[in-house]
Amino acid sequence: MTVMNYRDASKLALAEEMRRDPTVWALGEDVADGGVFGQYLGLIDEFGPQRIVSTPISESTIMGAAVGAAMVGTRPIVELRFADFALCAMDEMINQAAKARYMFGGQTRVPLVIRQPIGMWRSSAAQHSQSLESWYVHVPGLVVLAPGTPEDNRGLLKAAIRTDDPVIYMEHKGLWEAEDEVSTSADGEVPIGVARMDRAGDDVTIVTWSGALQVAREAAETAAATGISVEVIDLRSLWPWDEQAVLASVEKTRRLLVVHEAVKVCGFGAEVSATVSEAMGDRLKSPVRRLGAPRIPIPYAPPLEDLCRIRAADVMSVFEEMGL
């Protein structure tokens, strides 16, 4: 184990996979210069411009090239800079990459990873701050991952690169500098579709992912000081998602709060909540609750941006409403 930040953990994973498999390569705006957040810094020195490829400013062109390259046998890593910019390439992602395996009867697959930095970060405003994971979970054919720790950003990226289907890979911009211990074992792959218990507890379950994991951790610590035992489940994989892990936790605590940064309306928290309510609603001690952002564009001004943020204090308020 070694301590590294979220950004460097992903860079380590990409370098390891490029050394392991010569068909892995990366393309996107400015990747040869290190990328917007430094997540590709130095890779061109080892792998050269044929495998770390800076592209024109055209997301649809980047995605179209990657889909074709994946279908003929390579494993592209597509860098889209911000999740918001990926909307310029929706046809290539949704109508081409996600459906090719099905439409061609399994004769071709599209093994590519689409990196989309998500979340609020330094007053980035309405066009650079969105978390749109629920859009992609809705689309058959896509794998959707959202790591919340440096360890998972290494292990899940490795798993994503090895997957034979297109992966939407969402990294929270607010986590790039977050540090923690990271395994440097030869493999280190984190299995897709398996949630991780971040903290064990008995009174209430929080299900969360990505940047909201930090909020859940802070709330769990605050709650512990008042005698409330919180279990925190980090989904990390949104599709497929680990229903059994969530149900097992709620079976124990009989209370569920889902916390995410994305807009609450039609967020993925609604799917988790509905699944638990359908399976065990009559055995819960209180109704399932959700915390998410209001349905407004994310403002630029910091005081207004803060109105969209979910904080530990908000979690504590919901705990009180749940009878804790």
C-alpha positions in Angstrom: 0.0 0.0 0.0 1.1 3.5 -0.7 -0.6 6.9 -0.2 -1.5 8.7 -3.4 -4.3 11.0 -4.5 -7.3 10.2 -6.7 -5.8 11.6 -9.8 -2.5 9.8 -9.5 -4.2 6.5 -8.7 -6.1 6.7 -12.1 -2.9 7.7 -13.9 -1.1 4.6 -12.3 -4.0 2.4 -13.5 -3.9 3.7 -17.0 -0.1 3.3 -17.3 -0.2 -0.2 -15.9 -2.9 -1.3 -18.4 -1.1 0.3 -21.3 2.0 -1.6 -20.4 0.0 -4.8 -20.0 -2.0 -4.5 -23.3 -0.6 -2.7 -26.4 -4.1 -2.2 -27.7 -5.0 0.3 -24.9 -4.6 3.9 -25.9 -6.0 7.3 -24.9 -7.5 10.1 -27.0 -9.1 13.5 -26.2 -8.5 17.2 -26.0 -5.1 18.1 -24.5 -4.3 14.6 -23.2 -0.8 14.8 -24.7 -0.2 17.9 -22.5 -1.5 16.1 -19.4 -5.2 16.7 -19.5 -7.2 19.4 -17.7 -6.6 17.9 -14.3 -3.1 16.4 -14.9 -4.5 12.9 -15.0 -2.4 12.1 -18.1 0.7 14.0 -17.1 3.9 12.3 -18.3 2.2 9.4 -20.1 3.2 10.7 -23.5 6.9 10.4 -22.5 6.5 6.7 -22.0 3.9 5.8 -24.6 4.4 8.4 -27.3 1.9 10.4 -29.5 0.6 7.2 -31.1 -1.0 6.1 -27.9 -1.6 9.3 -26.0 -3.4 11.3 -28.7 -4.5 14.9 -28.5 -7.6 15.6 -30.7 -9.4 18.5 -32.2 -12.1 20.2 -30.1 -15.0 18.0 -31.3 -16.5 15.5 -28.9 -18.6 13.8 -31.5 -15.5 13.2 -33.6 -13.5 11.9 -30.7 -16.3 9.5 -29.8 -16.9 8.4 -33.4 -13.2 7.6 -33.8 -13.1 5.7 -30.6 -16.1 3.6 -31.4 -14.7 2.6 -34.7 -11.3 1.9 -33.2 -12.9 -0.3 -30.5 -14.9 -2.3 -33.0 -11.7 -3.2 -35.0 -9.8 -4.5 -32.0 -8.3 -1.7 -29.8 -9.3 -0.5 -26.4 -9.6 3.3 -26.4 -9.8 5.5 -23.3 -11.9 8.5 -24.3 -11.2 11.7 -22.3 -14.2 14.2 -22.5 -12.8 16.8 -20.1 -16.1 17.5 -18.4 -19.3 15.4 -18.2 -21.2 18.3 -19.6 -19.2 18.2 -22.8 -20.1 14.6 -23.4 -23.6 15.7 -24.4 -22.1 16.7 -27.8 -21.3 13.0 -28.4 -24.6 11.4 -27.2 -25.4 9.8 -30.5 -22.1 8.1 -30.7 -22.4 6.9 -27.1 -26.1 6.0 -27.0 -27.0 4.9 -30.5 -23.7 3.4 -31.6 -21.4 2.3 -28.7 -24.2 1.0 -26.4 -26.1 -0.8 -29.1 -23.5 -2.3 -31.5 -23.1 -5.6 -29.7 -26.8 -6.2 -29.7 -27.5 -4.9 -33.3 -24.8 -7.1 -34.8 -25.8 -10.2 -32.9 -22.6 -10.3 -30.8 -20.3 -10.3 -33.9 -18.7 -7.1 -32.6 -18.1 -5.4 -29.3 -17.1 -1.9 -28.3 -14.6 -2.1 -25.5 -13.9 1.5 -24.6 -13.9 3.7 -21.5 -15.5 7.1 -21.6 -14.0 9.3 -18.8 -16.3 12.1 -17.7 -15.3 14.3 -14.8 -18.4 15.1 -12.8 -19.6 17.3 -10.0 -19.2 20.8 -8.6 -15.7 22.3 -8.5 -14.4 25.8 -7.9 -17.5 27.8 -9.2 -17.5 26.0 -12.5 -21.2 27.0 -13.1 -24.0 25.4 -14.9 -22.1 24.0 -17.9 -19.2 22.5 -16.1 -20.6 21.1 -12.9 -23.3 18.5 -13.6 -23.6 14.9 -12.4 -25.5 13.0 -15.0 -25.0 9.4 -14.0 -28.7 8.5 -14.0 -28.9 9.3 -17.8 -26.5 6.6 -18.6 -27.8 4.0 -16.1 -31.0 4.2 -18.1 -29.4 3.1 -21.3 -29.1 -0.7 -22.0 -25.6 -1.7 -23.1 -23.6 0.7 -20.9 -21.6 0.0 -17.8 -21.6 3.0 -15.4 -18.9 3.4 -12.7 -18.4 6.2 -10.2 -15.4 5.7 -7.9 -15.3 7.6 -4.6 -11.8 6.8 -3.4 -8.2 6.7 -4.8 -8.1 3.0 -4.3 -11.2 2.5 -6.3 -10.1 4.9 -9.0 -7.2 2.7 -9.6 -9.0 -0.7 -9.4 -12.2 0.3 -11.2 -10.3 2.0 -14.0 -8.3 -1.2 -14.5 -11.6 -3.3 -14.5 -13.2 -0.8 -16.9 -10.3 -1.0 -19.4 -10.6 -4.8 -19.4 -14.4 -4.8 -19.9 -15.6 -5.8 -23.4 -18.5 -3.3 -23.3 -18.6 0.5 -23.3 -18.0 2.0 -19.8 -19.1 5.4 -18.7 -16.4 6.2 -16.1 -17.3 9.2 -13.9 -14.6 10.8 -11.7 -15.5 13.6 -9.3 -13.6 16.8 -9.9 -13.6 17.6 -6.2 -11.7 14.4 -5.5 -8.6 14.8 -7.7 -6.4 15.9 -4.7 -8.0 13.5 -2.2 -5.4 11.2 -0.7 -5.7 7.7 0.8 -3.9 4.4 0.8 -3.8 2.6 -2.6 -2.9 -1.0 -3.3 0.1 -1.3 -5.6 -0.4 -5.1 -6.1 0.3 -6.4 -9.5 -3.4 -6.7 -10.3 -5.5 -4.5 -8.0 -8.6 -4.8 -10.1 -11.8 -3.9 -8.3 -14.8 -6.1 -9.4 -17.6 -4.3 -11.3 -21.0 -4.6 -9.7 -19.8 -5.1 -6.2 -20.5 -2.4 -3.6 -18.1 -1.7 -0.7 -19.0 -1.3 2.9 -17.2 1.9 3.9 -18.4 1.8 7.5 -20.3 -0.8 9.5 -23.3 0.3 11.6 -26.6 -0.8 13.1 -29.1 2.1 13.1 -29.3 3.4 9.6 -27.9 2.7 6.2 -26.5 5.4 3.9 -26.1 4.4 0.3 -23.9 6.8 -1.7 -21.2 7.1 -4.4 -18.6 9.4 -5.8 -18.0 12.7 -4.1 -21.0 12.3 -1.8 -19.1 9.5 0.0 -17.1 12.2 1.8 -20.4 13.8 3.0 -21.6 10.4 4.2 -18.4 9.8 6.1 -18.5 13.1 7.9 -22.2 12.6 8.8 -21.5 9.1 10.1 -18.7 10.5 12.4 -21.0 13.3 13.6 -23.8 10.8 14.2 -21.5 8.5 16.1 -20.9 11.2 18.7 -24.6 11.3 19.4 -24.9 7.6 19.7 -26.2 6.8 16.2 -24.5 3.9 14.4 -24.4 4.5 10.7 -23.6 2.0 8.0 -22.2 3.5 4.8 -22.4 1.6 1.5 -20.4 3.0 -1.4 -22.0 1.6 -4.5 -19.1 2.7 -6.8 -20.7 0.7 -9.6 -24.1 2.1 -10.7 -24.7 -0.4 -13.4 -24.6 -3.1 -12.6 -25.3 -2.2 -9.0 -25.1 -4.4 -5.9 -28.7 -4.8 -4.9 -28.0 -7.6 -2.6 -25.4 -5.6 -0.5 -27.9 -2.8 -0.1 -30.8 -5.1 0.8 -28.6 -7.0 3.3 -27.6 -3.7 5.0 -31.1 -2.4 5.2 -32.3 -5.7 6.5 -30.1 -5.1 9.5 -30.7 -1.4 10.1 -34.3 -1.1 8.8 -33.6 2.5 7.7 -32.2 3.8 4.4 -31.0 7.2 3.3 -29.6 7.6 -0.2 -27.2 10.6 -0.7 -26.0 11.9 -4.0 -24.8 15.2 -5.5 -26.9 14.9 -8.7 -30.3 16.5 -8.9 -32.7 14.6 -6.7 -35.5 14.4 -9.2 -35.1 11.2 -11.2 -31.6 10.7 -9.8 -30.3 7.2 -9.4 -31.2 7.4 -5.7 -34.8 6.9 -6.8 -34.0 3.5 -8.3 -32.2 2.4 -5.1 -35.1 3.7 -3.0 -37.8 2.0 -5.1 -35.9 -1.3 -5.1 -35.6 -1.3 -1.3 -39.2 -0.1 -0.8 -40.6 -2.8 -3.0 -38.5 -5.5 -1.4 -39.0 -4.7 2.3 -41.1 -1.6 2.7 -43.4 -3.2 5.3 -40.4 -4.1 7.5 -38.8 -0.6 7.6 -38.8 1.5 10.7 -39.3 4.7 8.7 -39.8 5.5 5.0 -36.8 5.5 2.7 -35.3 9.0 2.3 -33.2 10.7 -0.4 -30.9 13.7 -0.4 -29.9 15.3 -3.7 -29.5 18.7 -5.4 -32.5 20.9 -6.2 -33.7 20.9 -9.8 -31.9 24.2 -10.7 -28.9 25.0 -12.9 -25.8 25.0 -10.7 -24.9 28.7 -10.1 -21.5 30.3 -10.5 -21.5 32.5 -7.3 -20.1 30.4 -4.4 -23.0 31.3 -1.9 -25.5 30.3 -4.5 -23.5 27.2 -5.5 -23.6 26.2 -1.8 -27.4 26.0 -2.0 -27.0 23.0 -4.3 -24.6 21.1 -2.0 -25.5 18.3 0.3 -23.8 18.6 3.6 -23.4 16.5 6.7 -25.8 18.8 8.5 -28.5 18.0 6.0 -27.9 14.3 6.6 -28.2 14.8 10.4 -31.5 16.7 9.8 -32.9 13.7 7.9 -31.8 11.4 10.6 -33.8 13.4 13.1 -36.9 13.2 10.8 -36.4 9.4 10.6 -36.7 9.1 14.4 -33.0 8.7 15.2 
